[in-house]
Every structure is written in structure tokens, then in C-alpha cells.
Amino acid sequence: MTETTTQPTRDDLADTVICPACRAGRGARCITRSGKPARDWHGRRIDALEQAAGITQRRADDCREMRLGVNHEAEQELLTAYATRIGAHVAAPTEATDLAASPEGDQPTEATVEVTHLRPLNPQQSADRCPAAHPDDPSPCRGPVVVTILDRDNAGADGCEHHAVRLLASLDGGRPVGKPDAPAGIALRVFRLADRTRPFAWRGESR
């Protein structure tokens, strides 16, 4: 009896990269414009996967060498090598999770955190904290309000750089917009810092 080895496919590995289209994080399903899980992966996410696996470069090399057609065998080898390199396992992607719906004791991993809307995140804030500060985040504001974080419905929360970064890192499909009187380039700075910040960064911090 011959043992069959299942080779990883693009569908299996699509959730190992962040989607450039909807900003769905690693381990999460793509999101539609209405904030619901998408039926299929976005094409740009597949493109990002192929870039990460080296398939894009392979095709460019083939084109330069005038090798016509798609080398499916070579691309499958690259996918398999990529899956091995990152230690990927084939599993169903998680669905989007709303922050307000997550039980306090149930803390999603960094790969599965996906918050879509801002409105549940903005109860009345105290006078010494910016609206972007989450109620469970014990950290104080650091500096003045300099940016507005918008969700995919354009609901916004003004924040200091510190809390804006944390909120954006935990928000699916969010984007920063600098305030008129803020330093030049603040939105880009917040975006880059959020990309390096884990979602729900305040969890585990002492009050």
C-alpha cells in the first residue's frame, strides 16, 4: 500500500501572509468590504504568497531566459519548501473576531486577532486619556493627540501616537490620518510602528 503525501497548495498557505487588499492578518480569513469573512482569498494575497515563496522571482527568471509556459512542478517545489521553512500546517483559517465579543479570559493569538470596527472600542474616555486608548489598556497617553484611526466604515478615534499604534495594530482594515497640526509624516510613522506591534499589546501588562 502506497502512502500518499499531500502537497501544500496556495489555498492552504494563503493565510500565512498578510492580505494587502483587506489587511487580514496571518491565520485569518480575508474580509469583505462589509466586514464579513470572504468566500475566497483575495488575488493580491495569493500574489503576496507567491512573492514570499519565490514563485514570482522564478517566473521573472523564466521570462528572462525565454522559458515559456508555467513550470507547475518547480512552483510546487517552491511552495513545499516555503511551507517547510515557516513550519506551516494546513488548517482552516479563523474567522474575524470582534474585540468586544472576545471574553476577557479568551485571548486570541497574534495570528488570529482581527478586529473590524472601531465603534465597540470607544466608550466614554476619561479626560486624561485619548479616545484611542482601550479601556483595558493601563498605559497612559504619551504626548498629544496627533492622529485619527479610521476603521473600514470610516468611524474614527483620535489618539496619541502610543495608543494610536496599539489600536491600529489590533484593527483589521484600519488606517491612520494625521491631524492638521500634527508633525509631518505622523500617519506613516504610526502605520509602520503598528506593523511591528502585536495586537492587543496591553494584555499581560500590570495596571
VENNOR-V731092 format. One record per helix or strand of 2 or more residues. SS is the DSSP state (@ for helix, = for strand). FROM is the first residue (numbers start at 1). TO is the last residue. If there is no record, write none. Layout:
ss=SS from=FROM to=TO
ss=SS from=FROM to=TO
This chain:
ss=@ from=10 to=16
ss=@ from=43 to=53
ss=@ from=55 to=64
ss=@ from=72 to=86
ss=@ from=99 to=101
ss=@ from=119 to=121
ss== from=145 to=150
ss== from=156 to=160
ss=@ from=161 to=169
ss== from=175 to=178
ss=@ from=186 to=195
